[in-house]
Amino acid sequence: MQEKVAKQLWEMIETFAAYGFNKAHAASYGNLSYKTAYMKANYPVDYMAALLTADAGDVDKIAAIVAECARMEIAVSPPDVNESFGDFTVVDNVTIRFGLHSIKNFGSGVSDSIIKERNSSGTFTSLENFLSRVKDKNLNRKSLESLIKSGALDTLGERGQMMQCIELLLQYHKEHMSAPDNQDSLFGAQSTQAETELRLPPSEEASTKERLAWERELLGLYVSGHPLDVYKKKFENQKFDIRTTKEKLSNGVQTVVAGIIENNQTILTKNGEKMAFLRISDYSDVVEVVCFPKVLKEYNDLLQPESCVMVKGRMNERNGELSFVAEAVKKL
């Protein structure tokens, strides 16, 4: 082969090598794609539950998968001490349940104790029954609050009442941890494992806003509902949701996104002026919204965390990262 031809051939191979696969590699990926497509089409609930478990540590991925589940008419429900295992669990043909391991500030040891007790002695029939049977020293204030706030005890009590009476719950659990069966109880009668009545004073129920905020705090996203549910009719008229906006619109195109402000981080520019980076989400995805000093000054009152807003602006791509540059803001 002539040197000139060899160099030309090498230059062609070198360019292709930037993103080239041999046949075995391409065939392997093709095989994997066909198999996963088959699983999603024929065993959708099992497949999505496995996908959620695989990405359990990535909140953004979980949110995207939950949105895809909603599109597929698969419900993803909060954790439940009577149904959840460690990982995401298939409940029936249309429901997936959050796993106990997905709850923040809740150790795997306690969740394993709950599952073990439930498997050996049956489901928990009441709040008293749960607190008296789960004899794990790590079921403390922090872990009990996590169970309550995440919705894992919803079948046994109301979240607001349990949170307001948490001292009574902790005392009840402590007593059953330390006292042998049939010993007189501070709560009256005898401390048989699930028979002593726990009298909780009347308390105000948690609002929908509180429940959703707790779910996001402990699970990383809204599960039993969404703060935007009250604006559903307005969203039906929206041409683009956040995911579509990020995928379809090109750099610099003006559009409108709407959602809830999850986070607001304010910084100072080189000139000493304030600007903000917002994290705004809707049912489909999340986007970073940049508010330069002029916009921030004009609309600052509307840009508080948990506020639901519509933002007019332009998509901006820089170094492979997508953001949305705000030009005007309106309250939903």
NORVEN-V743897 format. One record per pair of residues at least 6 apart in sequence whose ideal C-beta (glycine too) atoms are under 7 Angstrom apart, sorted by the first residue. I is the first residue (numbers start at 1). J is the second residue. If there is no record, write none. Layout:
BEGIN
I/J
I/J
END
This chain:
BEGIN
39/47
40/47
44/72
44/74
45/74
45/90
45/93
45/94
45/96
46/90
48/65
48/69
48/74
48/96
49/88
49/89
49/90
49/96
51/65
52/62
52/65
52/88
52/96
53/87
53/88
55/61
55/62
55/65
56/62
56/102
59/220
59/221
60/286
62/220
62/221
63/221
63/286
64/285
66/76
66/221
67/283
67/284
69/76
69/96
70/283
73/94
74/94
74/96
75/94
75/95
76/96
76/223
77/95
77/97
77/98
77/223
78/98
78/150
78/151
78/152
78/154
78/215
78/223
78/224
79/97
79/98
79/99
79/100
79/102
79/103
79/150
79/151
79/152
80/97
80/152
80/155
81/114
81/124
81/130
81/147
81/152
81/153
82/118
82/123
82/124
82/155
83/89
83/91
83/97
84/97
84/98
84/99
84/100
84/152
85/99
85/115
86/99
86/100
86/101
86/108
86/111
86/115
87/99
87/101
88/96
88/97
88/98
88/99
89/96
89/97
89/99
90/96
91/97
98/219
98/223
100/106
100/111
100/114
100/152
101/108
101/111
102/219
103/146
103/150
103/152
103/218
103/219
104/146
104/218
105/142
105/143
105/146
106/143
106/146
106/147
107/138
107/143
109/136
109/138
110/136
110/138
110/139
110/143
113/134
113/136
114/134
117/133
117/134
118/124
121/133
124/130
124/133
124/156
126/156
126/194
127/156
127/157
127/198
128/194
128/196
128/197
128/198
129/194
130/156
131/169
131/172
131/173
131/176
132/176
132/193
132/194
133/193
133/194
135/177
137/177
139/173
141/166
141/170
144/166
144/169
144/170
145/166
146/218
147/153
148/159
148/162
148/163
149/159
149/214
149/217
149/218
150/215
150/218
150/219
151/215
151/224
153/162
158/205
159/206
159/211
160/203
160/204
160/205
160/206
161/200
161/203
161/205
162/169
164/203
165/200
165/201
165/203
168/198
168/200
172/187
172/198
175/185
175/186
175/191
176/191
179/185
179/191
181/191
181/192
181/193
182/190
182/192
183/191
184/190
185/191
185/196
187/196
187/198
189/196
208/225
209/227
211/224
212/222
212/225
212/227
215/222
215/223
215/224
216/222
226/283
227/260
227/308
228/235
228/259
228/260
228/282
228/283
228/308
231/308
231/332
234/332
235/258
238/258
240/255
241/282
241/283
241/284
242/257
242/259
242/281
242/282
242/284
242/285
242/286
242/287
243/284
243/285
245/255
245/257
245/315
246/285
246/287
246/322
249/255
249/315
251/315
251/316
251/317
252/314
252/315
253/314
253/315
254/314
256/310
256/311
256/312
257/280
257/287
257/311
257/324
258/282
258/309
258/310
258/332
259/280
259/281
259/282
260/280
260/281
260/306
260/308
261/278
261/280
261/303
261/304
261/305
261/306
261/307
261/309
262/279
262/280
262/281
262/305
263/278
263/279
263/305
264/276
264/278
264/303
264/304
264/305
265/276
265/277
266/274
266/276
267/275
268/274
269/275
269/293
273/293
274/293
274/296
275/291
275/292
275/293
275/296
276/291
276/296
276/303
277/288
277/290
278/289
278/291
278/303
279/286
279/288
280/286
280/287
280/289
280/311
287/324
288/323
288/324
289/311
289/324
289/326
290/323
290/324
290/325
290/326
291/303
291/326
295/326
295/327
299/329
302/309
302/329
302/331
303/329
308/332
309/329
309/330
309/331
309/332
310/330
310/332
311/324
311/326
311/329
312/327
312/328
313/324
313/325
313/326
313/327
314/325
315/322
315/324
316/323
316/324
316/325
END
